[in-house]
Amino acid sequence: MACDLWLVPLVDVLCHSPDNPFAEEIAAYDKALGAAGLPPVPVHGYMPGLTGDVAPVAGFDYDALHFLRRAYMLLLCGLEVTPVGELGGDYEQLLEMFETAARQSHLVWHYDHAGAYLPLDFPAPLADDELLAGGGPLGSSHGLLRELQAVAPAIGIDPANPPAPPAPPDRPTELDEPARTPYDGSPFARERHVWLGLHRAATRSLAQGSMIMFS
């Protein structure tokens, strides 16, 4: 099963449009941010070269996403980061034993198929009943990028000079089809593929003031 990452430019031509397809989500995010004492979703005025177009930025399999989350949890808990052929009980045990740490992670505590990251810096993912009933915990692009930089060396990536990311999907990926993923020969090939996609999304989110959304 595959998921895509999309960049949603937080510009007024989209967000203030009566046809904004993300109006309900942004209202829920504003509510959660306000309850946490944070500013609302940042919406920018028009900037040359940036439109309200929504575009895919990366795509990968759900399993591969959990491989990367497993690697980060091992690192976070002071355990050796080792490659595995498939996800097993050790990952579930990690999430259960270190649930508090997992809930503080922007990379780990996030729904697979929905939810968003905002270009706002806050320490831990936000969640309330409305968010959990919809897209799931709300993450920070800053926080996601910090965690990606932390786990990178453990999977063989120099965070200061990462490889070029894979090309984004040329069309939306159906939920029940595999992602088109050209893995390298590394023991951490799946983790690296997801890392590169998330890193590209996080850096562009911060550079452009865009929201990252799963689909």
FENNORVEN-V568432 format. One record per residue. N is the residue number from 1. RES is the residue in three letters. OMEGA is omega as a letter, one per 20 degrees, with the letter a starting at -180 (none if undefined). Layout:
n = (N N)
res = (RES RES)
omega = (OMEGA OMEGA)
This chain:
n = (1 2 3 4 5 6 7 8 9 10 11 12 13 14 15 16 17 18 19 20 21 22 23 24 25 26 27 28 29 30 31 32 33 34 35 36 37 38 39 40 41 42 43 44 45 46 47 48 49 50 51 52 53 54 55 56 57 58 59 60 61 62 63 64 65 66 67 68 69 70 71 72 73 74 75 76 77 78 79 80 81 82 83 84 85 86 87 88 89 90 91 92 93 94 95 96 97 98 99 100 101 102 103 104 105 106 107 108 109 110 111 112 113 114 115 116 117 118 119 120 121 122 123 124 125 126 127 128 129 130 131 132 133 134 135 136 137 138 139 140 141 142 143 144 145 146 147 148 149 150 151 152 153 154 155 156 157 158 159 160 161 162 163 164 165 166 167 168 169 170 171 172 173 174 175 176 177 178 179 180 181 182 183 184 185 186 187 188 189 190 191 192 193 194 195 196 197 198 199 200 201 202 203 204 205 206 207 208 209 210 211 212 213 214 215)
res = (MET ALA CYS ASP LEU TRP LEU VAL PRO LEU VAL ASP VAL LEU CYS HIS SER PRO ASP ASN PRO PHE ALA GLU GLU ILE ALA ALA TYR ASP LYS ALA LEU GLY ALA ALA GLY LEU PRO PRO VAL PRO VAL HIS GLY TYR MET PRO GLY LEU THR GLY ASP VAL ALA PRO VAL ALA GLY PHE ASP TYR ASP ALA LEU HIS PHE LEU ARG ARG ALA TYR MET LEU LEU LEU CYS GLY LEU GLU VAL THR PRO VAL GLY GLU LEU GLY GLY ASP TYR GLU GLN LEU LEU GLU MET PHE GLU THR ALA ALA ARG GLN SER HIS LEU VAL TRP HIS TYR ASP HIS ALA GLY ALA TYR LEU PRO LEU ASP PHE PRO ALA PRO LEU ALA ASP ASP GLU LEU LEU ALA GLY GLY GLY PRO LEU GLY SER SER HIS GLY LEU LEU ARG GLU LEU GLN ALA VAL ALA PRO ALA ILE GLY ILE ASP PRO ALA ASN PRO PRO ALA PRO PRO ALA PRO PRO ASP ARG PRO THR GLU LEU ASP GLU PRO ALA ARG THR PRO TYR ASP GLY SER PRO PHE ALA ARG GLU ARG HIS VAL TRP LEU GLY LEU HIS ARG ALA ALA THR ARG SER LEU ALA GLN GLY SER MET ILE MET PHE SER)
omega = (a r r r a r r a a a a a r a r r r r a a a a a r a r r r r a a r r r r a a r a r a r a r a r r r a a r a r a r a a r r r r a a r r r r r r a a r r r a a r a a r a r r r r r a a a r r r r a r a a a a r r a r a r r a a a r a a a r a r a r r a r a a r r r r a a r a r a a a a a a r r r a r a r a r r a a a a a r r r r a r a a r r r r r r r r r r a r a a r r r r a r a r a a r r a a r a a r r a r r r r a a a r r a a a a a r r r r r none)
